[in-house]
Amino acid sequence: MFLVRLFGFLDILSGILLFLHIAELAPLRLLFGIVLYLGIKGYMYRGDLFSLIDFVVAIYVFIALLFPLNFLTILAGAWLFLKGFYSLLS
């Protein structure tokens, strides 16, 4: 149960950092941390659909560091924020 809440908190933090990335307020080191966190989590739990989406979001965030697309960044941030919020409620 602790791990679910920890992942939920980190997903909310990742979503907030993606929203800050749109305004160029998020530090690049933290964005690289998001890529590592989501990539490792997506690989560890690779049998689940949501983990596959996390892995795709990690790839997108890595690409968005070079070529940001605001609409996709908003979708990825909202996905992570809502998934984290749901994890904290469960």
PLY file of the C-alpha trace (Angstrom):
ply
format ascii 1.0
element vertex 90
property float x
property float y
property float z
element edge 89
property int vertex1
property int vertex2
end_header
0.00 0.00 0.00
2.90 2.32 0.77
4.38 1.76 -2.70
1.08 2.64 -4.41
0.86 5.91 -2.49
4.52 6.70 -3.17
4.05 6.11 -6.90
0.89 8.22 -6.75
2.73 11.11 -5.13
5.56 10.86 -7.65
3.08 10.78 -10.53
1.40 13.95 -9.24
4.80 15.60 -8.91
5.67 14.50 -12.46
2.42 15.92 -13.81
3.03 19.25 -12.10
6.56 19.40 -13.48
5.27 18.76 -16.98
2.85 21.66 -16.61
5.76 23.81 -15.43
7.80 22.66 -18.44
5.27 24.34 -20.74
6.11 27.69 -19.13
9.82 26.74 -19.07
9.91 26.85 -15.27
10.90 23.23 -14.60
14.60 22.39 -14.15
15.97 20.00 -16.76
17.47 17.71 -14.12
14.04 17.07 -12.65
12.61 16.40 -16.12
15.38 13.86 -16.73
14.41 12.37 -13.36
10.83 12.03 -14.61
12.08 10.21 -17.70
14.11 7.79 -15.57
11.32 7.27 -13.03
8.61 6.61 -15.62
10.89 4.54 -17.80
12.00 2.28 -14.96
8.47 1.98 -13.57
7.08 1.24 -17.02
9.71 -1.43 -17.60
9.33 -3.05 -14.17
5.55 -3.44 -14.51
5.52 -4.01 -18.26
2.54 -6.38 -18.31
0.07 -3.64 -17.40
-1.56 -1.22 -19.85
-1.03 1.77 -17.56
2.67 0.94 -17.26
2.90 0.85 -21.04
1.34 4.32 -21.14
3.87 5.46 -18.50
6.68 4.15 -20.70
5.30 6.00 -23.73
5.00 9.18 -21.65
8.64 8.75 -20.58
9.70 8.52 -24.22
7.60 11.57 -25.06
9.06 13.63 -22.18
12.55 12.78 -23.41
11.62 13.95 -26.91
9.79 17.00 -25.50
13.01 18.19 -23.91
14.22 18.89 -27.46
10.99 19.50 -29.38
8.13 20.39 -27.01
4.54 20.11 -28.20
2.34 21.93 -25.71
-0.84 19.96 -26.40
0.82 16.58 -25.89
2.64 17.87 -22.83
-0.67 18.96 -21.32
-2.16 15.52 -22.05
0.82 13.72 -20.53
0.79 15.98 -17.46
-2.95 15.54 -16.98
-2.60 11.76 -17.36
0.10 11.59 -14.70
-1.68 13.99 -12.36
-5.01 12.16 -12.55
-3.41 8.73 -12.27
-1.46 9.87 -9.23
-4.54 11.41 -7.65
-6.46 8.17 -8.18
-3.58 6.18 -6.66
-3.65 8.34 -3.54
-7.42 7.82 -3.17
-7.25 4.03 -3.47
0 1
1 2
2 3
3 4
4 5
5 6
6 7
7 8
8 9
9 10
10 11
11 12
12 13
13 14
14 15
15 16
16 17
17 18
18 19
19 20
20 21
21 22
22 23
23 24
24 25
25 26
26 27
27 28
28 29
29 30
30 31
31 32
32 33
33 34
34 35
35 36
36 37
37 38
38 39
39 40
40 41
41 42
42 43
43 44
44 45
45 46
46 47
47 48
48 49
49 50
50 51
51 52
52 53
53 54
54 55
55 56
56 57
57 58
58 59
59 60
60 61
61 62
62 63
63 64
64 65
65 66
66 67
67 68
68 69
69 70
70 71
71 72
72 73
73 74
74 75
75 76
76 77
77 78
78 79
79 80
80 81
81 82
82 83
83 84
84 85
85 86
86 87
87 88
88 89
